[in-house]
Amino acid sequence: MSIFFFTENLFAAPVAGINVFVNKAKFFDSITFGLNTSLKFDSQKNSFPEQIDQFPYTDPDDDDKEERHYSKKRSSETSLDAFEFETGVYFSDILYIYGKLGTGRFYTQLNVLDERFSGLYSKPYALNITDNNPIIYGFGTTMHMFGKKVDYLFEKVDLNLDVQYRRWLIDLDDHGTNSVSYKADIDELQSCILFTGSFKDKNIFFGPRVSSITGNEGVKVGKDNFSYGGRIRTFKNLGWVFGISFLYNEFGSLILQKRIGNEEGISFEGAIKF
């Protein structure tokens, strides 16, 4: 996720990339604004425990039309390495609105079972799926909520709120030995309250993070004539983010970020301001 924090000299994000600031000007004689662009790298892992959905089903070949119930089951371990281009507009280092577009590498260890096709009490079908060119896009906003100069421990403390939406578009069609086809549209919504303490040329930041991942997926295996389609949803939504940034004058920074909880992630950023 993208989390922006504000300092007196630099407006940057603890996700990998290079930030370019241009066109800084007065807006209504009181608000300065500028454009920001960045190239970012982010790596994350998500664990989706087994989810079970039950549905009524009537066999069309059954003369007595007895209604039966069958289950759909899925679980997965997923990783996403993303390279994203992001651009946005910031207003007086108080509000930042941005959009992003990127690609990367998507990998999932997927266990699925659809009893209507596989038969009752069958074992889940285990698949390893890799897509080396998913499409990733999204948008978000960061708001500076509070800032104060202090004389104890830190020179300045800040409080910021970031809200981000991101979509992963996965479309894999492997015509090899297993002939696996996998498609998924995954929606990710994340929000974080970030506390930042500044001293000399460093910022230390941490805060709670709430996220939700939902989506639709479908998989077909031609070799075994197996197919599955269903919903993806998360059950655990709370995590934490923390890290440190090293500032260089007012022109650049190096930022390291770690995320823990329902999502395991790490991010790097080198930022330059012009």
N, C-alpha and C positions, 0 to 999 in steps of 0.2 A: 504494500500500500504506500501511497505518497503521504508524507506528513511534513508540513512546512512549519518552520519556526522563525520568529522575527528577532532580529537584533538591531542595534543602532547602525551597524555598518553593512550588514549582509542579510539578504533574504534568500534562504536556501532550503533544500529538502533532503532529509536523510535517506535518499534512495539514489543509486548510482547515476551519474550523468554530469554534463557540462551545461551550466546555466549562462545564457547570454541576455543581458538587459539592454534594451534600446528604447528610444523615443520617450524618454522621461520628460514630462511636461506638466504644466499647471492645468488643472481641470476645475472650472468655475472659480478660479483665483484662490482656491483653498485646498484642493485635493490634488496631489501629484499621482501620476499613473505611469505605468511602463509595461513593456511586453517581456515575457520570459519564455525561453525555449530551453529544453534540456533533453539529453539522451541518457537513459537510465538502464540499470541492470538490477533485477530483483529475483531472488530464488525463494520458493516456499514449498512446504509440504503440508498436506491435509490428510487426516484420517477420517474415513466415513464408516462408522460401525454398521453392523447389519441392520437393515430396515426391512420390515415385512409388511406387505400390503395384501389383503385378502379380498377376493371378488367372487360373487356368485356366477355360476356358469352352468348352462344347460347343454348337454350333448345333443346336437341336431339328429344324430342317428339313434338316440335312445327313445324307444317307443313310449315309455311311461313318462317321458319328459321330467324326470326327477332332477331337481336342482342340486347341484353340487357346489362346493367351494374349493377354490384353488388359491395358491399363494404365489406372489412374486417376491423374490428376495434379492438383495444386492448388498455388497460391502466392497470397499476399495481403499487402497493407499495411493495417493496421487501426489505428483510433484510437478511444478511449473517453473521453468527458468525463462524469464521474460526480458526482452530488450524493447524498451518503449521510447517513443518520441513524444514529448509533451510540450505543449505551448499554452500560454494563458496570459491574463491581464491582472496586474496587482494595482491596488489603490492605496497610496500613502502608507504602505507597509501595514495595513490594517485588514484588507480583504484581498484574497487571491482566488480567481476563478480560472479553471484550466480544463483542457481536454487532452486525451492521449490516444496513441495508436501504436501498435507494435506486433511483434511475433516472438518466437522462442522455441522451446521444446516442452511438450506435454507428455507425461508418462503416467500410466496407471496400472496397478495390479488389481484386476477386477474379478470379483466372484459374483456370478449371477445365476438365477434359477427362475424359470417360468414353468410352473407345474402343468399348465394347460398344454404345453408343447412337449415338456420333458417327461411328464408322468409324475404321479404322486410319489412322494418320499424319495425322489431322485437327489443325487448329490449336486451341489452347485458347480457350474461350469467355470473353470479358472482360465483367465486370459491375461496376457501381458501386452499392453497396447502402447505404442509410441507414435506421436505425431510431431514431426520436426518443423512444421510450419503452421502452427495455429494462428488465427487472427485474434488479436486482443485490442479492445478499444474501450473507452470510458470517459468519464468526466467527474469533476469534483470541485470542492471549494474549501478554503482554509480561512478561518477568522481569528484575528488577534483579539482576545477577550480581556486581557489584563497585563499590565507591565509596570514594574516599580523598581527604582534604584534602591539598593540596600548597601549597608556597610559591613554586614556580618556574613562570612563564608563566601557569598557571591556578591558581585558588583551590581547585578540586575537579575530579576526573576520575571518570567513571562508565563502566561497561560494561553494556550491556543486550542482551537477545535478544528478537526479535519473530518470531512465527510466525503466518501468516494464511492462511485459506482464503476464496476468494471465487468465486461463480458468476455468470455472465452468462446471462440467458435472452433470446434474440433471436427475435422472431416477427414477420416482415414479410410482409404480403399486399397487394401493390399491384395493383389492378384497372385500371390505366391502360393506355396504349398497349402497353407491353412485357409487362404482366401477369406481374410477377416475384413469386415466393413464395420466402422464405428463412427457415429456422429453424435455430437453433444453440443448443446447451447447452455452454458453455465453462467449464471448471474451472481456476482459477488458484490456485497454491500458492506462497507467497513466505516466505522466511526471511531475516533480516538480523541481523548482529551490529553494534551501534552503539557507537562510542566518542564520549563527550561531554566537552568541556572547558568549565568554567564560570569566568567572571571578571566581577566587578561585576554588571551587569544583562544579560549576554549569555551564550549557550551556542553553541559551535561543535561540530558533530557530523559524523561520517563513518563509513563502514563498508562491508564487502562484502555483496552481496545475491545469493541464489540463488533462482531462480524456475522454475516449470514451468507451461506452459499446454497443456492437452489438451481434447478435446471431440469432439462429433459435429455435423455440419452437413448440410443438404440444401437444394437450390435447384431451382426449376422455372421455366422461361420458356415461357409459353403461346404466345407469338407464333411461336416456332421449334420448339415441342414438344420442348424440351431439358430434361433432368433430370440431376441429379448428387447423390450422397450419399456421404459418406466421413468419415474421421477427421481431426482437427486435432492437430498435435503440434509442440512446439518442439525445436530442435536445439542452440541456444545458450542457456545457462541462467545465466551469471554476469554480474553487473553491480555498480554502485557507487551509493551514495547519500551525499549530503552537503548541508549547509545551515547556517543560523544562526537563532537565536531571540533576540528582544529582550524582556526581562522588564520588567514594570511593577509595582513593589512586589511583593506576593505575590498579586495579584488577577488579573493578565492577562498576555498575551504575544502577540507577532506572530512567526510562524514561516514561514520560506521554505525549501523543499526542492527539490533537483534530483536526478534519477535518470538514469544513463547506462549504456551497455552493451547487453545484448540488448533492453532496454526503454528508451525515451526518455520521461521523465515530469517533470512539475513540479506542485508542490502549494503551497497557501497556507493559513494558519490564523490566525484571531484567537481566542484563548482567554481565558475569564473564569472565575475561581474565586470561589465564594460560600461 
